[in-house]
Amino acid sequence: MNTSQNTSKPVSRSARLRQMLLSNELEFLMEAHNGLSARIVREAGFKAIWASGLAISAQFGVRDNNEVSWTQVVDMLEFMADASELPILLDGDTGYGNFNNVRRLVRKLEQRGVAGVCIEDKQFPKTNSFIDGEAQPLADIDEFCGKIKAGKDSQTDADFSIVARVEALIAGWGMDEALRRAEAYRRAGADAILIHSKLSRPDEILEFAREWAGRGPLVIVPTKYYSTPTEVFRKAGISSVIWANHLIRSATSSMQAVAKEIFETQTLVEVEDGIAAVNEIFRLQDADEYSNAERVYLSSSRASSAALVLAASRGAGLEAVTADRPKVMLPVAGKPLLRWLVDGFKEQGINDITVVGGYRTDAIDTAGIKLVVNERYAQTGELASLACAADRLQANTIISYGDLLFRSYILRDLVESEAEFSVVVDSSQTQSANQSVRDFAHCSADDNRDLFGQKVFLQRVSSDPQAPQGRWIGLLNVRGAGRERLQKTLAQLGTRADFDTLDMPALLNALIEDGAKIEVQYVHGHWRGVNDLEDFRRAGDFAHAQAPFAASAPGSEEA
């Protein structure tokens, strides 16, 4: 019985470039000059990249006269290779020196996964071919053949390609000299010949191709004779066409136009809709891959990566100060309640913050947050607000009421919890004169400091003041598989006729009834909620740490 399996390895970049050069079909390489443009070339569908010397020099802001060192070019190629798996053919100018420079260049290119290099038969330092081309001296044929041989002898990858670029037509030396040089370079080991012309018609190129008669792969750069139909190149037996500098040129014209428009109008209104969105730049940078890796590799101390703040209501008992803003925008010690929360989250490395607003969302400062609106805030409760943003829940998310102030250690310890569900319970508040309080926490054990580290679980949250172990302050941490479980329970509660009236304690109780273990993190004060004008007054004292933390301080309801 034949048990052999296909163990073939993926085709290397250098092998793919070699296949393109030898292909019977006309192939195309597109210019790129950095990692972003390399990724754009890949997404456009091209099979290979031309790392243009002109374009790379331009993106550095210097001339195409070898003012960029070859090591700087190689460093840029490393970013390009990382950004795209496409084979890269480097425009290697003259090889950046003599035969020894070419040997070192080839070794460094292979180390960085570059598939090949094109070197031209001019003298170092070179000048761009379209700048007084006829005045530029050509290299001695034997000396240039030595560079080709040195490069081929130095490569360790048999598929690495060296393309010899013939500049005789550019320099005005004529067709015979161009053919003589090309044949010498072929015999020296060049894998392909690039024949260059500055004419606006392809006559020289087509004549060269006829005389060359298929002796080896032929590459062209139709920058000047761009109006020639591509079919002409196919019929002429051209192997590959290089679109040599069009991404850097298009980027330049776009940047010039946008910069001029912004300078003259002093506004972004006229340009914003015509340029790439910031999210598109993030996508091209592969930002999602980092976010996914962050969830896999960050330690448990950074487990919570998102926060969801419930902030939809105006605030019963605060009507006198919330006519023009929601409760979360009330100023406390110089900044809004919401900003205290956001800053606290960011201090713990939580930067993905979603706020569910409702009343006067136009007055919410959205800096650093994503805003979701509960349009039915006046008729619904906390769970309806949570449902509006249920799809925003990450694998590790803190769910918080919007009117909380707390010491930083409370959030830090909650973030570090490894439980699927964990809540903060204030053991100093086992009774309250406020009859509206309904967040009493009944737990599996009292807050016993002699048994530090003992796991305590929430049994129910209610308005029943009979022997609770404390009060839930309005912070819930959801980790890992807890997210799907919470979303499922929330969806089940959503089928109830009274769903619009349900609050967060109803969700916690439903999770417990379904068998979920909700760990309790006990605190003893060190937080405050803002439910009425007296709370609002005392919140400033708390924020400034000018008054002792009152064990009897009223807690929080949804903002």
JOQUI-V225394 format. One record per helix or strand of 3 or more residues. SS is the DSSP state (h for helix, s for strand). FROM is the first residue (numbers start at 1). TO is the last residue. Records with the same first field share a line. If there is no record, write none. Layout:
# JOQUI-V225394
SS: FROM-TO  FROM-TO
This chain:
# JOQUI-V225394
h: 13-22  35-44  53-60  70-83  99-111  133-135  141-154  175-188  203-212  230-235  246-265  272-274  278-284  287-297  300-302  319-321  327-329  337-347  361-363  382-388  390-392  408-416  449-451  482-493  499-501  504-513  533-544
s: 27-32  48-51  87-91  116-120  161-166  192-195  217-220  240-243  306-311  352-357  370-373  396-401  404-406  421-426  440-443  457-462  470-479  518-523  527-529
